[in-house]
Amino acid sequence: MKKKSVIIIGMGGHAKVVIDIIKQNFINVIGYVENKNTKFFNNDYKFLGNDKKILEYGSNKIFLVNGLG
Protein backbone atom coordinates (compact mmCIF):
# COMPACT_ATOMS: atom_id res chain seq x y z
CA MET A 1 0.00 0.00 0.00
CA LYS A 2 1.33 3.43 -0.98
CA LYS A 3 1.84 5.93 1.83
CA LYS A 4 -0.35 9.01 1.69
CA SER A 5 1.27 12.42 1.57
CA VAL A 6 0.61 14.91 4.36
CA ILE A 7 -0.33 18.55 4.73
CA ILE A 8 0.75 20.20 7.96
CA ILE A 9 -1.81 22.49 9.59
CA GLY A 10 0.09 25.41 11.13
CA MET A 11 3.81 25.89 11.68
CA GLY A 12 3.83 26.42 15.43
CA GLY A 13 6.42 25.00 17.80
CA HIS A 14 4.68 21.61 17.78
CA ALA A 15 5.38 21.38 14.04
CA LYS A 16 9.11 20.97 14.75
CA VAL A 17 8.43 17.69 16.57
CA VAL A 18 5.94 16.54 13.96
CA ILE A 19 8.38 17.25 11.11
CA ASP A 20 11.11 15.21 12.82
CA ILE A 21 8.75 12.22 13.00
CA ILE A 22 7.64 12.69 9.40
CA LYS A 23 11.27 12.78 8.20
CA GLN A 24 12.12 9.61 10.13
CA ASN A 25 9.29 7.80 8.36
CA PHE A 26 10.12 9.10 4.87
CA ILE A 27 6.63 10.53 4.40
CA ASN A 28 6.08 13.09 1.64
CA VAL A 29 5.03 16.55 2.81
CA ILE A 30 2.99 18.47 0.24
CA GLY A 31 3.29 21.68 2.27
CA TYR A 32 1.61 23.53 5.09
CA VAL A 33 -1.41 25.77 5.59
CA GLU A 34 -1.71 28.77 7.89
CA ASN A 35 -3.80 31.91 8.03
CA LYS A 36 -0.69 33.83 7.06
CA ASN A 37 2.74 32.76 5.88
CA THR A 38 4.91 33.46 8.91
CA LYS A 39 7.92 31.36 7.81
CA PHE A 40 8.32 30.69 11.52
CA PHE A 41 11.29 28.34 11.31
CA ASN A 42 11.14 26.24 8.21
CA ASN A 43 11.53 27.21 4.60
CA ASP A 44 11.86 23.57 3.48
CA TYR A 45 8.13 23.19 3.02
CA LYS A 46 5.83 24.99 0.64
CA PHE A 47 3.28 27.46 1.99
CA LEU A 48 0.01 26.37 0.36
CA GLY A 49 -2.29 29.12 1.66
CA ASN A 50 -4.97 29.22 4.32
CA ASP A 51 -6.99 26.26 5.63
CA LYS A 52 -9.39 26.38 2.68
CA LYS A 53 -6.58 25.10 0.45
CA ILE A 54 -7.01 21.67 2.09
CA LEU A 55 -10.33 21.26 0.29
CA GLU A 56 -8.49 21.02 -3.03
CA TYR A 57 -7.04 17.63 -2.04
CA GLY A 58 -9.03 14.42 -1.81
CA SER A 59 -9.31 12.88 1.65
CA ASN A 60 -8.34 9.53 0.15
CA LYS A 61 -5.00 11.02 -1.02
CA ILE A 62 -3.69 12.91 2.03
CA PHE A 63 -3.44 12.94 5.78
CA LEU A 64 -3.69 16.16 7.78
CA VAL A 65 -1.11 16.65 10.50
CA ASN A 66 -1.51 19.08 13.41
CA GLY A 67 1.44 21.45 13.65
CA LEU A 68 -0.32 23.95 15.90
CA GLY A 69 0.91 24.64 19.37
C-alpha positions as CSV (number, residue, x, y, z in Angstrom):
1,M,0.0,0.0,0.0
2,K,1.3,3.4,-1.0
3,K,1.8,5.9,1.8
4,K,-0.4,9.0,1.7
5,S,1.3,12.4,1.6
6,V,0.6,14.9,4.4
7,I,-0.3,18.6,4.7
8,I,0.7,20.2,8.0
9,I,-1.8,22.5,9.6
10,G,0.1,25.4,11.1
11,M,3.8,25.9,11.7
12,G,3.8,26.4,15.4
13,G,6.4,25.0,17.8
14,H,4.7,21.6,17.8
15,A,5.4,21.4,14.0
16,K,9.1,21.0,14.8
17,V,8.4,17.7,16.6
18,V,5.9,16.5,14.0
19,I,8.4,17.2,11.1
20,D,11.1,15.2,12.8
21,I,8.7,12.2,13.0
22,I,7.6,12.7,9.4
23,K,11.3,12.8,8.2
24,Q,12.1,9.6,10.1
25,N,9.3,7.8,8.4
26,F,10.1,9.1,4.9
27,I,6.6,10.5,4.4
28,N,6.1,13.1,1.6
29,V,5.0,16.5,2.8
30,I,3.0,18.5,0.2
31,G,3.3,21.7,2.3
32,Y,1.6,23.5,5.1
33,V,-1.4,25.8,5.6
34,E,-1.7,28.8,7.9
35,N,-3.8,31.9,8.0
36,K,-0.7,33.8,7.1
37,N,2.7,32.8,5.9
38,T,4.9,33.5,8.9
39,K,7.9,31.4,7.8
40,F,8.3,30.7,11.5
41,F,11.3,28.3,11.3
42,N,11.1,26.2,8.2
43,N,11.5,27.2,4.6
44,D,11.9,23.6,3.5
45,Y,8.1,23.2,3.0
46,K,5.8,25.0,0.6
47,F,3.3,27.5,2.0
48,L,0.0,26.4,0.4
49,G,-2.3,29.1,1.7
50,N,-5.0,29.2,4.3
51,D,-7.0,26.3,5.6
52,K,-9.4,26.4,2.7
53,K,-6.6,25.1,0.5
54,I,-7.0,21.7,2.1
55,L,-10.3,21.3,0.3
56,E,-8.5,21.0,-3.0
57,Y,-7.0,17.6,-2.0
58,G,-9.0,14.4,-1.8
59,S,-9.3,12.9,1.6
60,N,-8.3,9.5,0.2
61,K,-5.0,11.0,-1.0
62,I,-3.7,12.9,2.0
63,F,-3.4,12.9,5.8
64,L,-3.7,16.2,7.8
65,V,-1.1,16.6,10.5
66,N,-1.5,19.1,13.4
67,G,1.4,21.4,13.7
68,L,-0.3,24.0,15.9
69,G,0.9,24.6,19.4
